[in-house]
């Protein structure tokens, strides 16, 4: 109902070492030009957090996402090094 910045973070539920990195998208909403159909009582029934298998989903901080991105970049560098070593030894096709 209130225009402003909206920030959405997406990440996998069950984390592992070889997982996709969390993503963040941010955009700005604008005020509506027309009358909105909205019922506060109905909106109050909508849960504000996601539950999965009786466990609360952990909200990741900006530091957590930065750490994931750094780990992903380090893994990519290691992979490039292994590819280079394989090419040097004639193992790559």
C-alpha positions in Angstrom: 0.0 0.0 0.0 2.9 2.3 0.6 5.3 3.0 -2.3 9.0 2.7 -1.8 12.0 0.4 -2.1 11.3 -3.4 -2.2 14.2 -5.8 -1.7 13.9 -9.5 -2.4 16.5 -12.1 -1.5 16.4 -15.6 -3.0 18.4 -18.5 -1.7 18.3 -22.3 -1.6 16.6 -23.9 1.4 19.0 -26.7 2.1 22.5 -25.2 1.8 25.6 -27.1 0.7 29.1 -26.4 -0.6 28.2 -26.6 -4.3 25.0 -24.5 -4.2 23.8 -21.5 -6.2 24.7 -18.2 -4.7 21.9 -16.2 -3.1 20.6 -13.4 -5.2 19.2 -10.0 -4.3 17.0 -7.7 -6.4 15.9 -4.3 -5.4 13.3 -2.1 -7.1 11.1 0.9 -6.4 7.4 0.8 -6.3 5.3 3.8 -7.4 2.0 5.1 -6.0 -1.1 3.8 -7.6 -3.0 6.0 -10.1 -6.4 4.4 -9.2 -8.3 3.3 -6.2 -7.0 -0.1 -4.8 -9.2 -2.9 -3.6 -7.7 -3.9 -0.3 -9.1 -5.4 2.9 -6.9 -5.1 6.0 -8.6 -8.0 7.7 -7.9 -10.3 4.8 -4.3 -9.0 4.5 -3.7 -9.9 8.2 -4.4 -13.5 7.4 -1.4 -13.7 5.0 1.7 -15.0 6.8 4.7 -12.6 6.7 7.3 -15.3 6.9 7.7 -18.6 5.1 7.7 -21.9 7.1 9.0 -25.1 5.7 8.7 -28.5 7.5 8.1 -26.8 10.8 11.3 -24.8 10.5 11.5 -21.1 10.2 13.5 -19.9 7.1 16.6 -18.0 8.1 16.8 -14.5 6.6 20.3 -13.9 5.2 22.1 -10.7 6.0 24.1 -8.7 3.5 27.2 -10.1 5.1 26.0 -13.7 4.6 25.3 -13.0 0.9 28.7 -11.3 0.5 30.4 -14.3 2.1 28.5 -16.6 -0.3 29.6 -14.6 -3.3 33.2 -14.5 -2.1 33.2 -18.3 -1.6 31.7 -18.8 -5.1 34.4 -16.6 -6.6 37.1 -18.6 -4.8 35.6 -21.9 -6.0 35.6 -20.6 -9.6 39.3 -19.6 -9.3 40.1 -23.1 -7.9 38.2 -24.7 -10.8 40.1 -22.5 -13.4 43.4 -23.6 -11.8 42.5 -27.3 -12.0 41.5 -26.8 -15.7 44.8 -25.1 -16.4 46.7 -27.9 -14.7 44.8 -30.5 -16.7 45.5 -28.6 -19.9 49.2 -28.4 -19.0 49.3 -32.1 -18.5 47.4 -32.8 -21.7 44.4 -34.2 -19.8 41.8 -31.8 -21.2 40.0 -32.7 -24.4 
